[in-house]
């Protein structure tokens, strides 16, 4: 590319140095008129009056401000859209988490005691237990055992099992094995004075590193073990107290002690 020379219509002779302007190297050289030179980077050379130099500087400044404002507006718009998407995801996730727990009316109280008051095993006074399912499973001994799954109104699950051990002697041996395998024995003693039941033995155990609770009951002459399991010892004990003298289910599937 050659040189493009424009006449000096202003008739001004004295050169006036300009600073770097919006990506172009701008200065004034002696000569006639406006000069554009070729090279790796364009150079704009102008012989002009200080007013024109000032005008060009202001023009460049204004263009830079417009570009900066446009970039700022785009960043604000992108930030607003991102926050909106995050809020929608949070609401969707919260809805999916809460929908299956909508009957957990005592859950806020439990969360308050666990998170704020640091009570790791809390159960409220008005917690109720609702039957969620029943079935049978095949334990390692090869004999079918029945189970019932309950969920408390603060969303803690409790499972009650009746495990067939084959004979009263094997049932007693299995109970001893469970006691020896526990990480902690909370209580152990005779089980007496239950209506319609012979005397027996009861143990309250914590299992493994997660301290899962298990209450095991065996009655003399019976080949079955009664087992109550829960992640919460307080809930396992509360459910045991609820059913120890008999229970029934109300119209909504909640467990109610006999006589209530």
KAJO-V860830 format. One record per helix or strand of 3 or more residues. SS is the DSSP state (A for helix, B for strand). FROM is the first residue (numbers start at 0). LEN is the number of residues. If there is no record, write none. Layout:
ss/from/len
SS/FROM/LEN
SS/FROM/LEN
This chain:
ss/from/len
B/23/4
B/34/3
B/42/3
A/49/50
A/106/10
B/128/10
B/143/9
B/156/8
A/167/14
B/183/8
B/199/8
B/211/8
B/223/7
A/232/11
B/246/3
B/253/4
